[in-house]
Amino acid sequence: MRNVAIGILLSAGFASFAVSAEDDVMAGFYGNTAVGTGGRVDTHTAYFPDHTFDTKVPALGLEFKGTWKLTGATLCRLYETPPPDVPNPFCTPIEAHKVGDTWTVTLNGQSRTITLVKGIQ
């Protein structure tokens, strides 16, 4: 059950993107942290311009790293070692955000609040 919950919570840290050919839709995420709350554990995900990412689950002392790419309006993450019960690669729709934005995502029936905060946390 804990492994399923971790997978759902990590998935909820990723929102959807309206992709524009003129903009880097990931730009607001670089150097910042998408903090997911509202489930059993908080998640902290940072995306970097070199197409790597780092997701931490501070309460459990877990960390998951990998690479990301955009395919149309879909963000795909390829984990070095995937979280339990998370497909690899893991692809979700995403939308652009800036520091200070807060939004809600629902995946697999689990609602999470995501806030994009300044800096890597």
TACOR-V973777 format. One record per residue. N is the residue number from 1. SS is DSSP state (H for helix, E for strand, L for the rest). PHI is phi in whole degrees, -180 to 180 (999 if undefined). BURIAL is 1 if it has 16 or more other C-alpha atoms within 10 Angstrom, else 0. Layout:
N;SS;PHI;BURIAL  N;SS;PHI;BURIAL
This chain:
1;L;999;0  2;H;-61;0  3;H;-63;0  4;H;-64;0  5;H;-62;1  6;H;-62;1  7;H;-60;1  8;H;-65;1  9;H;-66;1  10;H;-66;1  11;H;-61;1  12;L;-71;1  13;L;-74;1  14;L;-119;1  15;L;-106;1  16;L;-109;0  17;L;-121;1  18;L;-88;0  19;L;-84;1  20;L;-116;0  21;L;-65;0  22;L;-87;0  23;L;-121;0  24;L;-89;0  25;L;-65;1  26;L;-89;1  27;L;-53;0  28;L;-67;1  29;L;-87;1  30;E;-61;1  31;L;76;0  32;L;-125;1  33;E;-129;1  34;E;-90;1  35;E;-99;1  36;E;-100;1  37;E;-132;1  38;L;104;0  39;L;-118;1  40;L;-73;0  41;L;-138;0  42;L;-82;1  43;E;-125;1  44;E;-128;1  45;E;-120;1  46;E;-118;1  47;E;-111;1  48;L;-122;1  49;L;-63;0  50;L;-83;0  51;L;71;0  52;E;-113;1  53;E;-145;1  54;E;-143;1  55;E;-115;1  56;E;-115;1  57;E;-119;1  58;H;-55;0  59;H;-64;0  60;H;-108;0  61;L;67;0  62;E;-103;0  63;E;-144;1  64;E;-130;1  65;E;-121;1  66;E;177;1  67;E;-121;1  68;E;-130;1  69;E;-153;0  70;E;-99;1  71;E;-129;0  72;L;64;0  73;L;-100;1  74;E;-121;1  75;E;-101;1  76;E;-113;1  77;E;-113;1  78;E;-112;1  79;E;-80;1  80;L;-63;0  81;L;-134;0  82;L;-72;1  83;L;-61;1  84;L;-55;0  85;L;64;0  86;L;-111;1  87;L;-64;0  88;L;-136;0  89;L;-76;0  90;E;-113;0  91;E;-118;1  92;E;-143;1  93;E;-68;1  94;L;-149;1  95;L;-131;0  96;L;-66;1  97;L;-142;1  98;L;-125;1  99;L;-53;0  100;L;100;0  101;L;-69;0  102;E;-131;0  103;E;-146;0  104;E;-115;0  105;E;-125;1  106;E;-129;0  107;E;-132;0  108;L;54;0  109;L;77;0  110;E;-104;0  111;E;-92;1  112;E;-135;1  113;E;-101;1  114;E;-115;1  115;E;-126;1  116;E;-91;1  117;E;-110;1  118;L;-69;1  119;L;86;0  120;L;-93;0  121;L;-126;0
